[in-house]
Amino acid sequence: MKNSLIIAIVTRVTVVMTLTWLLGCALALLVMQDEMGEAFDSGLQQTAHRILPLAVDYLFEHGDGPAPHRMPVTNSVPNDEFVAYQIRDAKGAVLVQSFEAGIGAFSAPLKPGFFEDDKFRYYTETTISDSLFIQVAEPVAHRHEALRESISAIIAPLVVLIPLSIIGIWWSVRRGLRPVTLLQEDIRNRGSGNMMPIDRPELPDELHPIVIAVNNLLARLKSALTAERNFAANSAHELRTPIAAALAQTQRLRAEMPAQDANTARAEHIETSLHRLKRLSEKLLQLSRAEAGVAVVGDLQDLSPALLLVIEDFSRDPRYIHRIAVDFTGHDTLLGKIDIDAFAICLRNVIENALIHSNDDDPVRIWASGGTEAIPASIHVANQSPVVPPRILAKLTERFERNNPSSKGSGLGLAIVDTIMQQAGGKLVLLSPAHNRDSGFEAVLQLPGDDNSAA
């Protein structure tokens, strides 16, 4: 997921959205701070205008007493008032003050207008004769507290909105990229066994050029592969008859030769070469069938008849009659999602590979394993041989690759098996040394599908 397109889009959209919200909040707070300052200043002015006439009347009626005077209040006035006021004369003496004003004069000068120090914001208003001044004070901390509460009210919802937005963006992006996922699955399902063009008219217009380009590529690949397969199949098929005729003539020639004829060795060599050429043509035919996708089926197949038939064919051969060791105890029925003929080709090739690459007296062991819901059914074919180096073992499924170049094999058998198993959804596993052995070679045919079973 390091280079996930979904993560990249969600991250970028979330970052841009969050920065936009924060910028909007910052601008809103600046405007709010300015508007709140104007509202608080207007409140100070209105307070001064309302209190001044009352304070002057009270001063004229009770001016004979000691200053400063405190105007009486009703019990309904709360004790946590934030505004305090003082009435001062031209010399700065405090004549009347509120209960919240303290005992000293305010630090604001006796000039009409606003003034602010570290603790208070003041508003000063004068009478017509400039003989009396009213000063109304409000704590600066009160304004700061109101601004902090406003900031919290704006920022706090973002703590919830941002995660919810990430979830919403993630869901929307996944839904929006669903057509890309469908196209990806279609392309992944294309291969040598499936060259059908992609047909998804419901895809967005932006993806249609990709679909057209992929379909054109598939058409060219299909044409090239078809030509290659037809050439291999036709060549092998056309060679079978002349090879068989030449082999028959050679065998007849050998039979008619005198026992001590000097050309007997040459005839034997020709016969051996013709046998190898015959096997090669058969492998080419099998390879062309494998690449044509014959292994793919939709339902489970009973593979037991093909299994028994192939083993019986090898057991009847005089060269191998005593070398085949079979153990299918507990596996009377073998099921797998693979064409039965394709399975027979695979089994014949792995058994032939084991017989060719082991000594003439060494047994070839064949057994089954798995076949449950948790473990798919597998066919094991093992033979005695030196340990194959890992570097060579990894390349044995390639065409014309052999552990020993001088061996009798064509180098195509395991490549054919690997191609068929991949097309069917199974797997060919090569082990050397063989399982629970210090040496040897083992080929495992893991049958495809989750519903494989062997009973």
N, C-alpha and C positions, 0 to 999 in steps of 0.2 A: 504493500500500500504506500510505499515511499513516493511514487509518482502518480498517485491516484488523482484522476481528473475531478472526481466528486469532492475530495478533501480540498483540492486547490480552489475550486469554485466556492465552496462553503466558507473557507477561510477568508478569501478575498472579499466576498460579499459581506461577511460578518464584520471584518475589520472596517470596511468602508461605511457600513451602516452604523457601527458603534461610534466611529469618529464623527460622522454626520450628526448623530444624536448628541454627542458631547459638545460639538460646536454649537448646535442649536440651543442646548442647555446653557452654555456659557453666554451666548448672546441674550437669551431670555433673562438670565440672572443680572446681566449688566443693565438691561432695560428695567428689570424689576427693582434693582437697587436705586436707580435714578428716580423711578416713580414712587418708591417707598419713601425716599428722602423728601420729595416734594409733598407727599401726603403728611408726613410727620411735621414738616415745617409749617404746612397749612394748619395743622392741629394746634401748634404752638401759637400761631397768630390769632386763631379764633379764640383760644383760651385767654390770651391777653386782652382781646377786645371785650370779652364778656366779663372778665374779673375786674378790669380797671374801673368802670363806673361804680360797681358795688364797693370796691375797696376805698374809693375816694369818699363816697357817702358815709361808709363806716368810720373813716378817719375823721371827717368833720363832726360826727356825732360823739366820738369817743377820743378825740385828740388830746384831752387833758390828762389822760393816764400815761404811765411810763411806756416808752417804746422799747422794743417793737411790739406792736399789737398782733394778736392772732384772731382772725375772724372765726366765729363759731361755725361748726358744721353739724349736719344732722347725722344720726346714727346709721343712715343708709349709705353713707359714703364709705367705700372699701378702704382698708388700711394699706393696701399695696398700690396706692396711686403712684404713677411714674412721673407726674408733672408737679413741680414745686414753683412757687412764685414769691416775689418780694416787691413791696412798694417802697421806693427810696426817694429822698429829696435830692435837690441839685448838688448837695455836698456829698452825697453817697450814703447818708445815714439810712438805716433800715427802719421804716415806719410801720409797715404791716407786712406780715409774711405768713405763709401756710405752715402747717405742722411738719411738712416734709422738708422744709427749707433749711433746717439746722439753726445754728445760733450766729453764724457769721454772714457777712455780705457776700454776694456772688462775686466771682472774679471777673465777670464781664464788665467792660467799660459802659458808661452811661451815654451810649450813642444808639439811636434807633437802628434796628436791623438785627442780623444774626451774628453770633459769635460762638466759637467752639474751642474748648480746651480738651485735656486728656480724658475728662470724666463726663462733661456735660455739653449739651448744645443749648444755647441761650437765644431768646428773642427779647429784644428791648423795645418798648413802646412808650411814648411821652404824652403828657397832656398838652392842651393847646398853649398854655403859658410856659411850657418847659420847666415847670417848678416841681413836678412829680414824674417819676419814671416807674414803670412796671417791667419787671424782668421775669420771664417764664423759662424754667430750665427743665430739660429732659435728659436722663442718663444716656450716654452714648452706648453703654452696654445693652440697653433695652433695644436699640436699633440693631446692634450686632446680633442679638439673640433672635430677633425677628427675621433677619437675613439668613441666619443659619437654619432656622426652621424652614424657611422657603427653599433653601438649597436641598435640605433633606427631603422635602416633599417632592422635589423635581428629580433628584438623583436616585432615591430609594426604589421607585418603580423599575429603573433600568436594571437593577440587580435581578429582577424576575423576568423582565422583558427580553434581555439579551439571551439567556439560556433558551427561553421559549422561541425566540427568533431563530437561534441556531438549529433547533429541532425542526422548525417550520421550513427553514431554508434547506436543510439536509433532505427532508422529505420531498420538497418541491424539486430539488436538483435530481434526486434519484428517479422521481417520476418523469422529469424532463429528459433524462438520459436513458430511459427505458428502451427507446428505439435503438440507441447505440448498442445497448447490451444484447438486444435481439439480433442485430446485425453481426455483432461479434460472435454469438453462438452459431449463426448460420455459416459464417466464414470458417469457424473452428471445425464444424462438421464436414466441411468439404475436404476431399483428399483423393487419392488415386482410385478409391472405390466409390466416390460420390462426386461427380463433376456436374451435377445439375445446376443450372443457373439459379441465382437467388431471386425469389419472387415475393416481394413485400411492398405492394403499392401503398400501404398505409404509412410508410416511413415519411418523415418530414422532407421538404424539398431540399434542405441542405445535405441530406444523406444520399439523395438519388444519384449524384455524380459518382460517389464511391461505389454504389451498387452496380452502376453501368460499367465502371472500370474493372471491378472484380469479376463481373460476368464475362467481359471481353477476355480477361486473363484466363478464366476457367475454360472458355471456349478454345483458346489457343493451346492451353495445356492438354485439354481433352483430345484435340486433334493430333497433337504430337504424340501423346501416350498411345492413342489408338493406332497410329501408324507404326509406332515401335512394337506394340503387342502383335499387331497383324503380321509384321515382318518376321518377328520371332516365331509366332505360331505357324505361319505359312512355310517358313524356312525349315522348321523342325518337322512339320508334317510332310513336306515334299522330300525331305531327306530320309524319312523312315523306309520308304519302299526301296530306293537304291541301296541304302545301307543294309537292309535285310537281304536283298538279292546278292550283294557283294559278300556278305557274311556267309550266306548259304553256298556260294560258289567256292569260297575259300575253304570252308569245312569239307566240301566234296573233293576239292583238290588235295587237301591233306589226306583224306581217306584213300585216294587213289595213288598217292605217292608211295614208293617203296620205303621200307622202314629205315634204310640207311641213306636215303636221298639227301644230298647236300643242301637242298632248298627247304627241307622240313622246318628248320629253325626260322627261316624267313616267313614261311607260311604261318607258323605259330605267332610270330610277331604281328603279322598283318591281321590275324584273327583277333588278337588281344586289342589292337588299335581300333578295329571295327566295333568290338564290344564297348569300348570306352566311348566311341563316337555315338553308338546307339543310346547308351545311358545319358550322354550329354543332350541328345535331341529330345529324350523323354523329359529331362529336367527343364529344358527350355519350354516345352509344352506346359509343364506344370507351373512354371514361372509366369507364363502368359495368362494362364487361368487364375493364378493367385492375384495378379495385378488387375484382373478384370473384376475383382470384388465378388467372387463366387461364394465366399465364406459367410456373408451376411444373411441372417434369417431373422424372422420376427418372433418365432416361438421356440420353446425347448424341443430338442431332438433327442431321441433315444440312440445313443452312439454305440451301444453294446454290439449290435451286429457288425458294424464296421470294425470295431476293435477285435472281435473274435476272428473275422475274416482275414484281416491283415496278419495277425499272429499265426493263423493256420497256413497262410501262403508261405511265410518264412519257415515254418516248421516242416513243411513238405520238401523244402529245398535240401538236397543231400548235403550241401556244404554247411547248413546251419541247423540240421535236425537235432543235434545234441547240445546246441549252444543257447537256445531260448529258454529262460527260466521265468515262468509267469506265476504271480501270486495276486489274485483278485479276491481274496477271502473277505467276505462282508461287503463286496461291491458287485452284486449280481447285475445291477442295472446302473448305467451311467448316462446322465442327462446333461446337456449343455446347449447353449444358444449358438450353434455353429452348424453350417451345412455338413451333412454326414460325409459327402464325398471329399470336401475340403479337409475334414478331420482325418479321413483315411490317408490323404496325401501327407498330412503332417506326421501322423504316426508312422507311416512307411518310411519317411525320410529320416526321422530320428532313430528308428531301429536300424535302418541301413547304415546310418552314420556310425552307430555303435559297433556294428559288425565289421565294418571296413577298417575302423581305427583301433581295433584290438587284435590280439593274437588269435590264431585259428582255433585254439583250444580253450580260450577264456569264455566263460558264460556271459550272456547279456541279460541282466535282471530287469523285469518289467513288473510294476505294481501300481496300484491306485491309492490315493489318500484323499482326505477331506470328504466333500460331498454333503456337508451340513449347511444350515442357514448362515452360520458364522464363517465357515471356511469353504471356499469353492472347491469343486472336485478337480483333481490333478492327476495326470499320468506321468509316472517317473520311468525313465529308461537310463540305466547305468551300465557302464562297461569298464573293464580294467585298462588302464593306460597310465603313462607318466603324467604328472601334474602339468596342466597347461598354464603357462605364465598369465597373470591377470591382464597384461597389455594385449596379448594375443586373444585371450578369452573374450575381451570386450569387442573384438573386431570380427569374430567368427560368424556373426549374422550378416555381414556384408557379402556382396557377390564375389565369388571366386577367391574368398579368403579361406586358407587352410593352415592348420598348425604345422603340418609337414607337407611342403610343396611336392614331394616325391610320392605322396600317397595316392591311392586309387580313386579317391573322391573327386567330384567335379567342382567342389567349392560353391555349389548352388543350393544344396539340400537345406541347410539351416537358414539361409536367406529366404527360401520359399516358405519354410515353417514360420519364421518371424513375420513375414508379410501377411500370411493368412491369419495368424493369431491376432495381430494388431487390428486387422480389418474386422474381425469378429468381436473384438473387445476383450480378448484374452491376453495371455502373455507367455512368451517363451523365456524360461530362466535356465541359464547354463551355469553349472557348478563344477569346479575342479580345485581340490579333490572332491569326490562324490560325498554325499551326506553320510556322516559317521564313518568315513574312511580316511586313510592317510594318503591315498592316491586315487586314480581313476577319474572318470568324466561322467557327468549326469546331466541329462536334459529333462526339464520339467515342463509339461504342457498344462498351464493353468487355464481351465476352460472358462469361457466368458459368462458374465451375468451374475447377479446376486442370488438368483434362484436355482443355481446349479445344485444338483444333488446326486448322490450315488447311494443306492440302497443295497 
